[in-house]
């Protein structure tokens, strides 16, 4: 018999809180770790202690993806104990990355914002390089089995929100840890990311996300334990809602482009007028994903002048 205990942690992101989960069965397994920083780490530690659990009691930590609000606690936890970490193989190369890799990724984001017509100094969070040394990392792939609380869960790779996103699905019960792939309370952003390998084009995350949603819609999942908000069921209906929302955004963009070509930043100001400052990147990323989709449907095209890219309806 498995018991899943939500560990709800505070976050500075718009969601307000982020979920980690303690799986209690034949073993004790932690899914996700919350934000970076001593305050979030202490909050996680205290909430585990309330259930009589310390980090030394855990058999492993499984990460649904490596965004900082889900994987940020790893360095602090491993300062106390050398606990095994399980994460998708797409995280390899990003974990313990060099300052050269960090600077290359920052350059990618700067170029992306300029291509949108936005300001890299104002419209994205400026991150500082911080050297990390994760140990005892096991990289997992689609179709692998990971034991959570002593029970087998299949790894389902679902890129889109990030390249390292996974679901973990128990065939017997249908219980599924979904991270940020599917959340009932709000629509998930498919974030623009740099290519993993030199010479590759950037991933097209909304196209990936739609493929992942279709893949997950064919699975007989039961209770979904998400990275934010309450557990839920009826995932197929929610997936259809999310796909319909994407279609509506595509219609909005085509209406904005009906008479004039526009940069992504100009589209963003129309679609998301409340986004200000560093949160503007969220809107830019969202719109770029939908433009990628419209481009595959031959509904839009673009012209580039230097770094600036302007889109127009076909």
Residue pairs with C-beta under 8 A, 6 or more apart in sequence:
1 25
2 23
2 24
2 25
2 148
2 149
2 150
2 151
2 170
2 173
2 175
3 23
3 24
3 25
3 149
4 21
4 22
4 23
4 24
4 149
4 175
4 225
5 21
5 22
5 23
5 24
5 51
6 19
6 20
6 21
6 225
6 231
7 19
7 20
7 21
7 22
7 34
7 44
7 47
7 48
8 17
8 18
8 19
8 47
9 17
9 18
9 19
9 20
9 34
9 35
9 40
9 43
9 44
9 47
10 16
10 17
10 35
10 40
10 43
11 17
11 18
11 34
11 35
11 40
11 69
12 35
13 69
14 279
15 69
15 186
15 228
15 229
17 228
18 32
18 34
18 35
18 69
18 70
18 227
18 228
19 32
19 225
19 226
19 227
19 228
19 229
20 30
20 31
20 32
20 33
20 34
20 44
20 70
21 30
21 31
21 32
21 177
21 225
22 28
22 29
22 30
22 31
22 48
22 51
22 53
23 29
23 30
23 31
23 148
23 149
24 51
24 149
25 148
25 149
25 150
25 151
26 149
26 150
26 151
27 59
27 147
27 149
27 150
28 53
28 57
28 58
28 59
28 149
29 58
29 59
29 60
29 61
29 62
29 147
29 148
29 149
30 48
30 58
30 60
30 61
30 62
31 61
31 62
31 63
31 64
31 148
31 168
31 177
31 225
32 61
32 62
32 63
32 64
32 70
32 71
32 179
32 227
33 44
33 61
33 63
33 70
33 71
33 72
33 73
33 74
33 77
34 40
34 41
34 43
34 44
34 69
34 70
34 72
34 73
35 68
35 69
35 72
35 73
36 68
36 72
36 73
36 75
36 76
37 72
38 76
40 72
40 73
41 73
41 76
41 77
44 73
45 55
48 54
48 55
55 77
55 80
55 81
55 83
56 80
56 81
58 83
59 84
59 147
60 83
60 84
60 85
60 86
61 74
61 77
61 83
61 84
61 85
61 86
62 86
62 87
62 146
62 148
62 168
62 177
63 70
63 71
63 74
63 85
63 86
63 87
63 88
63 91
63 164
64 70
64 165
64 166
64 167
64 168
64 177
64 178
64 179
64 180
64 181
64 227
65 71
65 88
65 91
65 161
65 162
65 164
65 165
65 166
65 179
65 180
66 87
66 91
66 94
66 95
66 162
66 164
67 162
67 180
70 179
70 180
70 227
71 87
74 85
74 132
74 134
75 132
75 133
75 134
77 83
78 85
78 134
78 135
78 136
82 135
82 136
83 136
84 136
84 137
84 138
85 134
85 135
85 136
85 137
85 138
86 137
86 138
86 140
86 146
87 95
87 137
87 138
87 139
87 140
87 164
88 139
88 140
88 141
88 155
88 157
88 164
88 165
88 166
89 139
89 140
89 141
90 157
90 159
90 163
90 164
90 196
91 139
91 164
92 139
93 101
93 196
94 101
94 164
94 196
95 132
95 134
95 137
96 132
96 133
96 134
99 129
99 131
102 129
103 129
104 194
105 194
106 127
108 194
108 195
108 202
109 120
109 124
109 194
109 281
110 120
111 307
112 192
112 284
112 288
113 119
113 120
113 123
113 124
113 281
113 284
114 120
114 307
114 308
115 264
115 304
115 307
115 308
115 309
116 263
116 264
116 265
116 268
116 284
116 288
116 309
117 263
117 264
117 265
117 266
117 308
118 124
118 264
118 265
118 268
118 280
118 281
118 284
122 277
122 278
122 280
123 265
123 277
123 278
123 280
123 281
123 284
124 278
124 280
124 281
125 278
125 281
140 146
140 155
140 166
141 155
141 157
142 155
142 156
142 157
143 154
143 155
144 154
144 155
145 152
145 153
145 154
145 155
146 152
146 153
146 155
146 168
147 153
148 168
148 170
148 177
151 170
151 172
152 170
152 171
153 168
153 169
153 170
153 177
154 168
154 169
154 170
154 171
155 166
155 167
155 168
156 166
156 167
156 168
156 169
156 215
156 216
156 219
157 165
157 166
157 212
158 165
158 166
158 167
158 181
158 209
158 212
158 215
158 216
159 165
159 203
159 205
159 208
159 209
159 212
160 181
160 188
160 190
160 205
160 206
160 208
160 209
160 210
160 211
160 212
160 213
161 179
161 180
161 181
161 188
161 189
161 190
161 191
161 205
161 209
162 180
162 191
162 193
162 205
163 193
163 196
163 203
163 205
165 179
165 180
165 181
165 212
166 179
167 176
167 177
167 178
167 179
167 181
167 216
168 176
168 177
169 175
169 176
169 219
169 221
170 176
173 222
173 223
174 220
174 221
174 222
174 223
175 222
175 223
175 225
176 221
176 222
176 223
176 224
176 225
176 235
177 225
178 224
178 225
178 226
178 227
179 226
179 227
180 188
180 226
180 227
180 228
181 188
181 212
181 216
182 188
182 213
182 216
182 224
182 226
182 235
182 238
182 239
182 242
183 226
183 227
183 228
183 229
184 224
184 226
184 229
184 230
184 232
184 238
185 228
185 229
185 230
186 228
186 229
187 242
187 245
188 209
188 242
189 282
189 285
189 286
190 205
190 206
190 208
190 209
190 285
190 286
190 289
191 205
191 285
192 202
192 205
192 284
192 285
192 288
192 289
193 202
193 203
193 205
194 202
195 201
195 202
195 203
204 289
204 292
205 285
205 289
206 246
206 289
206 290
206 292
206 293
207 289
207 292
207 293
207 296
209 289
210 243
210 246
210 293
213 239
213 242
213 243
214 239
216 235
216 239
217 235
217 236
217 239
217 240
221 235
222 233
223 231
223 232
223 233
224 231
224 232
224 233
224 235
225 231
226 232
232 238
246 290
246 293
249 271
249 286
249 290
250 290
250 293
250 294
250 299
252 271
253 267
253 271
253 287
253 290
253 291
253 294
253 300
254 294
254 299
254 300
254 313
256 262
256 267
256 270
256 271
257 267
257 300
257 311
257 312
257 313
258 313
260 312
261 303
261 310
261 311
261 312
262 310
262 311
262 312
263 308
263 309
263 310
263 311
264 284
264 287
264 288
264 291
264 309
264 311
265 280
265 284
267 287
267 311
268 275
268 280
268 283
268 284
268 287
271 283
271 287
272 280
272 282
272 283
272 286
275 282
275 283
291 300
291 302
291 311
294 300
295 301
295 302
298 314
299 313
299 314
300 311
300 312
300 313
300 314
301 311
301 312
301 314
302 309
302 310
302 311
302 312
303 309
303 310
303 312
304 310
